[in-house]
Amino acid sequence: MKKKFNINNLTRENIKSLKPYSSARDDYKDATSKEMVFLDANENPFENGVNRYPDPHQHNVKKLLSKIKGINKENIFLGNGSDEVLDLIIRAFCEPNQDNLITLPPTYGMYAVLADINAIENRKVFLDNDFQPIVNQILDQADTNSKILFLCSPNNPTGNSMHTRSIEKLLLKFNGLVIVDEAYIDFSEEKSWLARLEEFPNLIVAQTLSKAYALAGIRIGACYASREIITILNTIKPPYNVNELSQQRAISKLQKMDEIKNEVAQLISERKRLKKELECCVSYIEKVYPSDGNFLLIKVDDATVRYNQLLEYGIVIRNRTTEPLCNNCLRISVGVCEENQRLIRALKSIQ
Ligand SMILES: *Cc1c(COP(=O)(O)O)cnc(C)c1O
């Protein structure tokens, strides 16, 4: 259990004193009531399904997520993709040109971009050769202005999960917020950190509907954290940050969890098949890294040559060779069976 944690000490002064925009729909929550006439938001009254502003608090999406994840609605925040969620966290807690955050390359590129956009120093502490965090080095890099530590587990682009013991230690010893980005958690056998939210007041778990839930196009990301943290994010978010169509599509998908589980199971089984096939039968693949995601990282003889050869076969993958520790590495998303077959055939014919 972490002691002496007070979110007020991390929050930017201007955010603490902020009075949020109050939207028309905040005043009367039950906008579906047939008896009411809504003349409060300067909406166009001709009904077409999207002429009204969307629910600013996404009650129905959160209700479903709450049931699926076993987390209270008050501990859930939704944004226009994880990108917006992470951006809002940085804006709430990091003072531009003063505070810093810590990232562990090779990792998700958006952390660095968001740090740059917000004029927050990004202290990079490379992962070790097994792509695990080096806890002591991370803690050494931290000072009183270190507000956020980004942990991506399973990590993109490396595919591995971080050791539970290392994350535990960082949660206990790092004095800022620890964001565990679980974009790929559904493809992993590791347990989600959601189960330990109450134990660590500085833990924020980020997830998304973009990967396992197959909804990248509607842009809904989520984070789960203490009620205090979620309240701050609700205060600073754009009022209608998740649009009506996205909320509707999310609701209909979240009502079909069996469909999601089925697709995830297929992708995991395809990932395992693809891994075996690449290990056994393609000579220039030096290594296929273990993966807890819906993608594989492979090391080849010459990543850029192989990347371009695949392009000629009409197959687009991701060249990660310029990332630290990823020399000659390629990242390949797991497709449906036929797509993976086409990939395997192409990889074999360019040996
Ligand atoms: C894909 C991905 C996300 C998802 O981002 P969205 O903006 O929600 O689509 C988040 N984190 C990581 C590490 C990812 O790879």
The ligand as an SDF file (V2000), in Angstrom:
LIG
                    3D

 15 15  0  0  0  0  0  0  0  0999 V2000
   -2.8260    1.2000  -30.4880 C   0  0  0  0  0  0  0  0  0  0  0  0
   -2.3670    1.7140  -29.1910 C   0  0  0  0  0  0  0  0  0  0  0  0
   -3.1810    2.5460  -28.4290 C   0  0  0  0  0  0  0  0  0  0  0  0
   -4.5390    2.9250  -28.9160 C   0  0  0  0  0  0  0  0  0  0  0  0
   -4.6590    4.2440  -29.2400 O   0  0  0  0  0  0  0  0  0  0  0  0
   -6.1100    4.8130  -29.6060 P   0  0  0  0  0  0  0  0  0  0  0  0
   -5.8330    6.2730  -29.6970 O   0  0  0  0  0  0  0  0  0  0  0  0
   -7.0300    4.4500  -28.4900 O   0  0  0  0  0  0  0  0  0  0  0  0
   -6.5250    4.1830  -30.8920 O   0  0  0  0  0  0  0  0  0  0  0  0
   -2.7480    2.9740  -27.1970 C   0  0  0  0  0  0  0  0  0  0  0  0
   -1.5570    2.5930  -26.7140 N   0  0  0  0  0  0  0  0  0  0  0  0
   -0.7590    1.7730  -27.4080 C   0  0  0  0  0  0  0  0  0  0  0  0
    0.5180    1.3320  -26.8190 C   0  0  0  0  0  0  0  0  0  0  0  0
   -1.1320    1.3270  -28.6780 C   0  0  0  0  0  0  0  0  0  0  0  0
   -0.3010    0.5340  -29.3620 O   0  0  0  0  0  0  0  0  0  0  0  0
  1  2  1  0
  2  3  1  0
  2 14  2  0
  3  4  1  0
  3 10  2  0
  4  5  1  0
  5  6  1  0
  6  7  2  0
  6  8  1  0
  6  9  1  0
 10 11  1  0
 11 12  2  0
 12 13  1  0
 12 14  1  0
 14 15  1  0
M  END
$$$$
